[in-house]
Amino acid sequence: MSRIGKLPIDIPKGVEVKVTPDNVVTVKGSKGNLEKKFPSIVNIEVKDNQVIVTRKGDDKEEKAMHGTTRAIIANMIKGVTEGFEKVLEIVGIGYRAAKQGKKLVLNVGYSHPVEIEEEPGIEIILEGNNKIIVRGADKEKVGQVAANIRRVREPDAYQGKGIRYAGEVVRLKEGKTGKK
């Protein structure tokens, strides 16, 4: 039995969880509403203010989806109560970000500024010119938007310039050595 999958998920006050017969889980809370369809190889039920995930058999795929389904539902509940955030830092001389309405404009060494549109349910906040905070209720969307921003200019291996996650350590390579 999956160690993670067999744990029940407590539903905090102010959160409403509904499960339809075709395994569509809807979670409503103060930070928003999330909805996700899960495969029919797992059973999801709400009992006594807890969500319980069980699997129907012992196939390899069912075992894999058991813990995964439980973790996704737990993240949905955490998302609508607390929310998720990723912090990115811009490192480099002349590299900066600006906010124009719902657009994030990045000047990171290209001949043109790169514009990134805010997705529904995701909030992009700027602190100064070089710190970007991505917030939202859906953990998957928050991570994907942060990855898309980072992909605009990934950290350089020789100088360390670029967009990186807060706390990310970039190992610098040694440059060429001249003739002696």
N, C-alpha and C positions, 0 to 999 in steps of 0.2 A: 504494500500500500504506500502511496506517495506520502512522504512526511509533510509536505506543504499542502497537498490536496485534501488531506483528511481533516485539517484544522477548520473549524467553523469561523465565519466572518461575522463579527458583531456589527449591528447596524446602530450608529449613534442617533441621538435625538435630532429631529429636524431633517432626517434623510428618509426618503421613501424609495423602496426597491420593489419592482414588479417583474414577474417572470411570466411570459406567455407560454402556451403549450409547445410552440415551435422554437423554444430556447432563445427568445429575444429578451435581454435583460435591460430594463430601463431604471436608471438611478436619478432621482431628483434631490437637489440640495440647494444650499444658499449660494453656491458659486456657479450653478448652472445645472443643465440636464445632459446626461450621457445615455446613449443607447448603443447596444452591440448585440449582434447575432452570434451565437455559439453553435458548434456542431452538435448533432443529435446523439453523439456517442457518450455524452456526459449528461447527467441529470442535475438540474439546478432547482432547489426549492427553498422557500422562505418559511422558517419555523421559529416561533418564540423570539422574535427580534434578532434572528441570525440567518445567514445565508449558508446553506450546506450544499457542497458539490460532491457528487458520487459518480462513479463510472459504471457502465452497464456490464462490461466484461473485463478480460485480462489481456486483450490484444496489445501489441506494442504501441499502436497509435492511440488507443484509449488511455494507456498509462501515461503517455506523453502529454495528452490534452488535459488530464485530470489536474495536475499541479498548475499548468499554464492557465487554465480557465479560472481557477481559484485566485491566482495572483492578479489576473486582469480585473476580476470583479472587485478585489480588495483595493486595487489602484483606482477604479472608478469611484468607489465610496470615498476614498481619501481625497480624490480630485474635487468632488463636489462639496467637501467640507473644508479642506485646507487649501487645495490647489497645488500646482507644481510650478517650479521655476528653474530656469537654466540661466547662468550668468556667463557672458562672453566678454573678453577683453580684446581691445585693438592695440597692437604693439607695432610701432614704427613711426619714424619721423614723417610728419605730414599726413599720416593716416588718421581719418576721423569719420564720425557718423553724425548725421543730422536727421531730424524728424520733420517731415512735411505732411501734415494732416495724418492720414493713415499709412503713409509710406515711410520706410526707413531708407535714407540715402547714404550710401557708403562711398567715401573717397579713399581708396586703398591702393594707390599707385597705378591705376589704369588710366588711359587717356580720356575716359568718360566715367561719370559717377554711376554706380550700380544701385538700382532702386528695387526694394523688396516690399511687396504689398502685405499688409496685415491680413491674416486669415480670420474668418469668423470664429469667435471663441478664444482667440489668442490675442494677448496684449503685449506690445513691444515698448519697453520703457528705456529711455536714455539717461544715464547719470554722467554728466560731463560730456566730453567728446569721445571718450574711449571705453565706456562701459555700457554694455547692452544687456538688458534683462528681458527674458522671454517668459511670460506667465500665462497660465491657463488651467482649465480643469482636466483636460485630456492629456495624459502623460505622453502618449504616442505622438500627438500633434505638437506638443511643446518641444519634444526631442527632435522631431523632424524639422521644424522651423529653425531651431538652433543649429542643426546640422547644415541646413541650406545656407544660413548666414555664414557659418564657418567655411563652407565650401567656396565662397566668393574669393577668399584669399587665405588658403591654409598656411600655417606657420612654416617659414622657410627653414631648412635644416642647417643653413650656413650662418645666417644672421639672426634668426629667431623672429623676423618680422611677419606680421599677419594677424589673423583673427584666431583666438584660441579660447577654450573654456577656462573659466576661473579656476586656478589651482593646477592646470595642466602643465606638466613639465616637458619642455621641448629640449631634447638632447641635441646640442650643436655639434656638427661635424667640423673637423679641422680642414682649413682651406689648403690650397696648393702651397708647396714650399718652393722657393726660388732655387736656381742653380747655385752650387757652392764651389 
